[in-house]
Amino acid sequence: MGTVSIMLKNVAIFVLLALPGYLLVKCKILDKKQSGALSILLMYVGMPFLIFASTINNLTLDRELLVIILIVMAIGIVYTFAMFFMSKPLTQKEREEKTQGMMRFSAVFSNNGFLGIPLAIAVFGANSLVSTVVIILNIITNILMFTLGIYLISGDKKTISLKKAFLNPVLIAFILGVIANLLNVNKYLPEVGTYSTYFSNVVAPISMTILGMKMGDVKFFELFKSWKIYYVAILKLVVFPLLITLIVFLLNKVFNAVNVDVVLGFLIAFSMPTAGLASTFSDSFGGDTQNAVAFTLGTTILSIITIPLLYWGFCTLLI
């Protein structure tokens, strides 16, 4: 129960990180629209440096880890495509095409970068296999989000950009981090790792400040009146993470292809709330912006309960 308590405490801390942003908007010191500048800072500075710092400082790229990375990537890609197709019949009740697309996006894509990675590092350590798995799955998520995700939101295949998918800051940072790791840059120039760590430390507080700013202009009783929020939350926070955890756990038992830390990494990555890019993509590609904000906030608030419960269940039943 020790690690469960640590998980619960860290989730609580992350929630409290949203308080300054919430109060600043409530007190009319800041406007929620100003969160856009912070989102850009997070996307193009914080997240790339978090990935780069984790790769250069905490990965030992031996043969065993490379095999695990390839397995995680393969499972992550196959399962994300499976969720993409599964989400269509599961949201068939919604007749409005844009809303259905947003429901599917919100159920499939996780906030791994802004919440999953910082939470995994806080609970399990930066050099843990759990954190490594979450980082790898975040890279997969980012590539597929810029292709499948944008298509779900826009409903137009023409908006899919392979160039944007493979030139996104997270993937570039990971590739540069792997190269720097293989060249042993940190040994000869440790300042590179230190510099990256300074920037990577802003991810959790800024991401939660942005969330707090968005919450500051939301009427919570109105937010939770719609059945769609609860339905998306059940899929995103319970059904899909339980399904992938069970699949990877069975692979571990039957084929001994992975270990418990890898299974836990999948649970953490897929149990995170809806990706914060939902509203950004919706604004950019003509999606259902109102529900994008509602689903993001709704799943984030409800994840305060579901993440510790899922982790408790994992520790109790599967370990």
ABEGO torsion letter per residue (X at the ends): XAAAAAAAAAAAAAAAAAAAAAAAAAAGABBAAAAAAAAAAAAAAAAAAAAAAAAAAABBBBAAAAAAAAAAAAAAAAAAAAAAAAAAAAAAABABAAAAAAAAAAAABBBAAAAAAAAAAAAAEAABAAAAAAAAAAAAAAAAAABAAAAAAAGBAAABBAAAAAABAAAAAAAAAAAAAAAGAAAABAAAAAAAAAAAAAAAAAAAAAAAAAAAABBAAAAAABAAAAAAAAAAAAAAAAAAAAAAAAAAAAAGABBAAAAAAAAAAAABBBBAAAAAAAAAAGBBAAAAAAAAAAAAAAAAAAAAAAAAAAAAAAX
